[in-house]
Amino acid sequence: MLKDAASAPLAAPELALIRYSQDLTRDPAGSSGTRVEALRASGFDDAAILAATEITAYFNFVNRIAHGLGVELEGDPS
């Protein structure tokens, strides 16, 4: 699932959430309105979308610090 989430046996809302997190990670300044609307169409309310955004941003933040400092985390799959 880490390499190809789209083919994972997940429900549509879960796949939409994964796509949102991937898109936000790869292109933070991309079309945020379209991304948010896709989550709303999948049943997520504003509080859930905010939580997903905060969690994605937090992990990106931590990963960039770790990579910038050359820190290897325990259990890192790479």
BELTA-V34676 format. One record per residue. RES is the residue in three letters. PHI is phi in whole degrees, 0 to 359 (NA if undefined). D_CENTER is the distance of its C-alpha to the mean C-alpha in whole Angstrom. Layout:
RES;PHI;D_CENTER
RES;PHI;D_CENTER
//
This chain:
MET;NA;14
LEU;297;12
LYS;272;13
ASP;217;13
ALA;296;11
ALA;297;13
SER;264;16
ALA;288;15
PRO;282;18
LEU;241;15
ALA;288;16
ALA;306;15
PRO;298;13
GLU;294;11
LEU;295;10
ALA;297;10
LEU;294;7
ILE;295;5
ARG;301;7
TYR;301;5
SER;297;2
GLN;296;4
ASP;297;7
LEU;297;6
THR;290;6
ARG;283;9
ASP;216;11
PRO;302;10
ALA;267;14
GLY;296;13
SER;291;15
SER;296;13
GLY;299;16
THR;295;15
ARG;297;11
VAL;295;12
GLU;297;15
ALA;297;14
LEU;291;12
ARG;299;15
ALA;295;17
SER;269;15
GLY;104;17
PHE;274;14
ASP;268;16
ASP;300;16
ALA;295;16
ALA;291;13
ILE;293;11
LEU;298;12
ALA;299;11
ALA;298;7
THR;293;7
GLU;296;10
ILE;294;8
THR;298;5
ALA;297;8
TYR;299;10
PHE;294;9
ASN;296;9
PHE;300;12
VAL;297;14
ASN;296;13
ARG;293;15
ILE;296;17
ALA;299;18
HIS;293;18
GLY;297;20
LEU;266;23
GLY;74;23
VAL;280;22
GLU;256;21
LEU;273;19
GLU;297;21
GLY;77;20
ASP;293;17
PRO;289;17
SER;269;18
//
